[in-house]
Amino acid sequence: MSKSSSRTRRAARPLRVSPLIAQYVPALATGSPATLAPQTTRNLLVSKTWFGVTVNRYQNGYEIIFADGRKLSSGTPWGLLVQMFKGGAK
């Protein structure tokens, strides 16, 4: 058996959790899969307001806030444009 296949088998096994760690993190003791999704960052880079419409540029995307409270947000400016044409602001 080649080394790469044994590494694959080793990586596919669930991680063993020591009882010391499991007492502080109960989700690890039950064997539930951990979510490794990155936390969303909302660092505001630029904010402009025209005629009651605020456009915010964040580190991870864009957001438009209309004067009546409706919001649009997307990762790209083209995504905002698509949402505007679809009427997605609620």
Contact map, one row per residue, 1 for C-alpha under 8 A:
111011000000000000000000000000000000000000000000000000000000000000000000000000000000000000
111111000000000000000000000000000000000000000000000000000000000000000000000000000000000000
111111100000000000000000000000000000000000000000000000000000000000000000000000000000000000
011111110000000000000000000000000000000000000000000000000000000000000000000000000000000000
111111111000000000000000000000000000000000000000000000000000000000000000000000000000000000
111111111100000000000000000000000000000000000000000000000000000000000000000000000000000000
001111111110000000000000000000000000000000000000000000000000000000000000000000000000000000
000111111111000000000000000000000000000000000000000000000000000000000000000000000000000000
000011111111100000000000000000000000000000000000000000000000000000000000000000000000000000
000001111111100000000000000000000000000000000000000000000000000000000000000000000000000000
000000111111110000000000000000000000000000000000000000000000000000000000000000000000000000
000000011111110000000000000000000000000000000000000000000000000000000000000000000000000000
000000001111111000000000000000000000000000000000000000000000000000000000000000000000000000
000000000011111100000000000000000000000000000000000000000000000000000000000000000000000000
000000000000111110000000000000000000000000000000000000000000000000000000000000000000000000
000000000000011111000000000000000000000000000000000000000000000000000000000000000000000000
000000000000001111101100000110000000000000000000000000000000000000000000000000000000000000
000000000000000111111100000000000000000000000000000000000000000000000000000000000000000000
000000000000000011111110000010000000000000000000000000000000000000000000000000000000000000
000000000000000001111111000000000000000000000000000000000000000000000000000000000000000000
000000000000000011111111100000000000000000000000000000000000000000000000000000000000000000
000000000000000011111111111110000000000000000000000000000000000000000000000000000000000000
000000000000000000111111110010000000000000000000000000000000000000000000000000000000000000
000000000000000000011111110000000000000000000000000000000000000000000000000000000000000000
000000000000000000001111111110000000000000000000000000000000000000000000000000000000000000
000000000000000000000111111111000000000000000000000000000000000000000000000000000000000000
000000000000000000000100111111110100000000000000000000000000000000000000000000000000000000
000000000000000010000100111111111100000000000000000000000000000000000000000000000000000000
000000000000000010100110111111110000000000000000000000000000000000000000000000000000000000
000000000000000000000000011111110000000000000000000000000000000000000000000000000000000000
000000000000000000000000001111111000000000000000000000000000000000000000000000000000000000
000000000000000000000000001111111100000000000000000000000000000000000000000000000000000000
000000000000000000000000000100111110000000000000000000000000000000000000000000000000000000
000000000000000000000000001100011111000000000000000000000000000000000000000000000000000000
000000000000000000000000000000001111100000000000000000000000000000000000000000000000000000
000000000000000000000000000000000111110000000000000000000000000000000000000000000000000000
000000000000000000000000000000000011111000000000000000000000000000000000000000000000000000
000000000000000000000000000000000001111100000000000000000000000000000000000000000000000000
000000000000000000000000000000000000111110000000000000000000000000000000000000000000000000
000000000000000000000000000000000000011111000000000000000001000000000000000000000000000000
000000000000000000000000000000000000001111100000000000000011000000000000000000000000000000
000000000000000000000000000000000000000111110000000000000111000000000000000000000000000000
000000000000000000000000000000000000000011111000000000000111000000000000000000000000000000
000000000000000000000000000000000000000001111110000000011110000000000000000000000000000000
000000000000000000000000000000000000000000111110000000011110000000000000000000000000000000
000000000000000000000000000000000000000000011111000000011100000000000000000000000000000000
000000000000000000000000000000000000000000011111100001111000000000000000000000000000000000
000000000000000000000000000000000000000000000111110001110000000000000000000000000000000000
000000000000000000000000000000000000000000000011111111100000000000000000000000000000000000
000000000000000000000000000000000000000000000001111111000000000000000000000000000000000000
000000000000000000000000000000000000000000000000111110000000000000000000000000000000000000
000000000000000000000000000000000000000000000000111111000000000001100000000000000000000000
000000000000000000000000000000000000000000000000111111100000000111100000000000000000000000
000000000000000000000000000000000000000000000011110111110000000111100000000000000000000000
000000000000000000000000000000000000000000000011100011111000011110000000000000000000000000
000000000000000000000000000000000000000000011111000001111100011100000000000000000000000000
000000000000000000000000000000000000000000011110000000111110111000000000000000000000000000
000000000000000000000000000000000000000001111100000000011111111000000000000000000000000000
000000000000000000000000000000000000000011111000000000001111100000000000000000000000000000
000000000000000000000000000000000000000111100000000000000111110000000000001000000000000000
000000000000000000000000000000000000000000000000000000001111111000000000111100000000000000
000000000000000000000000000000000000000000000000000000111101111100000000111110010000000000
000000000000000000000000000000000000000000000000000000111100111110000011110000010000000000
000000000000000000000000000000000000000000000000000011110000011111000011100000000000000000
000000000000000000000000000000000000000000000000000011100000001111101111000000000000000000
000000000000000000000000000000000000000000000000000111000000000111111110000000000000000000
000000000000000000000000000000000000000000000000000111000000000011111100000000000000000000
000000000000000000000000000000000000000000000000000000000000000001111100000000000000000000
000000000000000000000000000000000000000000000000000000000000000011111110000000000000000000
000000000000000000000000000000000000000000000000000000000000000011111111000000000000000011
000000000000000000000000000000000000000000000000000000000000001111001111100000000000000011
000000000000000000000000000000000000000000000000000000000000001110000111110000010011000111
000000000000000000000000000000000000000000000000000000000000111100000011111000010000000000
000000000000000000000000000000000000000000000000000000000000111000000001111110110000000000
000000000000000000000000000000000000000000000000000000000001110000000000111110100000000000
000000000000000000000000000000000000000000000000000000000000110000000000011111110000000000
000000000000000000000000000000000000000000000000000000000000010000000000011111111000000000
000000000000000000000000000000000000000000000000000000000000000000000000000111111100000000
000000000000000000000000000000000000000000000000000000000000000000000000011111111110000000
000000000000000000000000000000000000000000000000000000000000011000000001110111111111000000
000000000000000000000000000000000000000000000000000000000000000000000000000011111111100000
000000000000000000000000000000000000000000000000000000000000000000000000000001111111110000
000000000000000000000000000000000000000000000000000000000000000000000001000000111111111110
000000000000000000000000000000000000000000000000000000000000000000000001000000011111111110
000000000000000000000000000000000000000000000000000000000000000000000000000000001111111100
000000000000000000000000000000000000000000000000000000000000000000000000000000000111111100
000000000000000000000000000000000000000000000000000000000000000000000000000000000011111110
000000000000000000000000000000000000000000000000000000000000000000000001000000000011111111
000000000000000000000000000000000000000000000000000000000000000000000111000000000011001111
000000000000000000000000000000000000000000000000000000000000000000000111000000000000000111
